[in-house]
Every structure is written in C-alpha cells, then in structure tokens.
C-alpha cells in the first residue's frame, strides 16, 4: 500500500549538513520525495505540531530546540512508507538504537535526534496538512496519478 509520511530534518540535522545524506538514504530505499521546503518553527507552528506534548516536562526544551534554527520538511511516499521511514530513522534514544539507522548514526540525545517522522496514517495526514497544501505535493512516477503531477 502506497502511503505518504511527513519527515522533518530538525535544526541539528540541518546545522550538521545531513539533509543530503538523509534524502539519499530514503531515495536509495526506493521511496519518493514528493514535497520539500525549508522553514523555521515559531511558537505557533511548534504548538500546532507538538501541542500534544505541551504539558510534558520536556516540552520547553523541545520548543527551544525546534525553534533554534531552520528545519527541512518533506513528504516521503512509497509502499508502507510510514513503517519503513520509522525503521530507517531508528529509536528515539540514540543509545538504544541500531547503527545504520539515521538516529543510530547521527543523533546525540533524545532532544537533538536529527529527524521526526509520522507514526501512523492519521498522524501523517494531520502533520502533512500543517506544512503543505495539496498543490505543494506531487505524485511520483509510478504512483496513481503520477508523472510528477500535483
């Protein structure tokens, strides 16, 4: 089943020049990059995206970090994209994730962990709508309605 998922390369990933390497890994796995933009979180965007964590003790640090520099937002598409992207990302805690995953290779701690990916189809739909309008998402060749059409 073809799915779309939101991927964010967080400020530490952008700062460390990992954007190209992360995209390369997804494309090498056969996933399609169908939307992408660079942006900077402000307080409102942080609340829209991470609001469910607002009452958690880690939220202030997360909020400061995600607003500390530019991020790259992407929509990745492909068969079982949500599960595949999450597997490629690795676990939340870098010390407990496997080498060869994005976090296993590049993350320093649970806050500065390089990347975010949607965890379910419902979350992906909600998160993609925060960052992209329908006209900003393209259909990849081979996908229904493909040939890079919006």
MOZIJO-V384237 format. One record per run of one state. SS is the DSSP state (H for helix, E for strand, C for the rest). FROM is the first residue (numbers start at 1). TO is the last residue. If there is no record, write none. Layout:
# MOZIJO-V384237
{{SS & FROM & TO} {SS & FROM & TO}}
This chain:
# MOZIJO-V384237
{{C & 1 & 1} {E & 2 & 9} {C & 10 & 10} {H & 11 & 15} {C & 16 & 18} {H & 19 & 28} {C & 29 & 31} {E & 32 & 39} {C & 40 & 42} {H & 43 & 53} {C & 54 & 58} {H & 59 & 66} {C & 67 & 70} {E & 71 & 79} {C & 80 & 80} {H & 81 & 89} {C & 90 & 93} {H & 94 & 96} {C & 97 & 101} {H & 102 & 106} {C & 107 & 114} {E & 115 & 117} {C & 118 & 120} {H & 121 & 131} {C & 132 & 133} {H & 134 & 136} {C & 137 & 138} {E & 139 & 139} {C & 140 & 148} {E & 149 & 149} {C & 150 & 150}}
